[in-house]
Amino acid sequence: MDTNTVLILMGIGLMAGIASGFIGIGGGIVIVPALIYFLGLTQHQAQGMSLLLMLPPIGILAVVNYYKATDMTPKMILYAGIMAAVFIVGGYIGSKLSLQLNAQLVKLIFGLLMFYVSIRMIVNGSSYFWER
């Protein structure tokens, strides 16, 4: 692996980590498009790699910071555990579905979802600027 690739991977990982810790995003919104556009991976390759890289770290240090700084109750930890267990099943189902579809269709669905979410966030968040 060449130095450029290592630096690109480190940059993607750093930006995804910052985005994850800052606003709770990373994998789909930062890592997948970056792997496609900077390293030429296919949609399916990028999605699989994004999931693989998140297995060990999945924000453990960010969680520790939030745990220390907020009132995270045992009830919230239980909620997270329940969601994590179901997330495993959902990840399995979602990956099976994705791999049965053409990569271009998956990329289109992904892009449309990102577009929809961004418009909703811009419209709903714009009142922040007008009310100040």
RACORUR-V864857 format. One record per backbone hydrogen bond with DSSP energy under -1.0 kcal/mol. CO is the residue of the C=O (numbers start at 0). NH is the residue of the N-H. Records with the same first field share a line. If there is no record, write none. Layout:
CO = NH / NH
This chain:
1 = 5
2 = 6
3 = 7
4 = 8
5 = 9
6 = 10
7 = 11
8 = 12
9 = 13
10 = 14
11 = 15
12 = 16
13 = 17
14 = 18
15 = 19
16 = 20
17 = 21
18 = 22 / 24
19 = 23
25 = 29 / 30
26 = 31
29 = 33
30 = 34
31 = 35
32 = 36
33 = 37
34 = 40
41 = 45
42 = 46
43 = 47
44 = 48
45 = 49
46 = 50
47 = 51
48 = 52
49 = 53
56 = 59
58 = 62
59 = 63
60 = 64
61 = 65
62 = 66
63 = 67
64 = 68
65 = 69
69 = 71
72 = 76
73 = 77
74 = 78
75 = 79
76 = 80
77 = 81
78 = 82
79 = 83
80 = 84
81 = 85
82 = 86
83 = 87
84 = 88
85 = 89
86 = 90
87 = 91
88 = 92
89 = 93
90 = 94
91 = 95
92 = 96
93 = 97
94 = 98
97 = 100
101 = 105
102 = 106
103 = 107
104 = 108
105 = 109
106 = 110
107 = 111
108 = 112
109 = 113
110 = 114
111 = 115
112 = 116
113 = 117
114 = 118
115 = 119
116 = 120
117 = 121
118 = 122
119 = 123
120 = 124
121 = 125
124 = 127
125 = 129
126 = 130
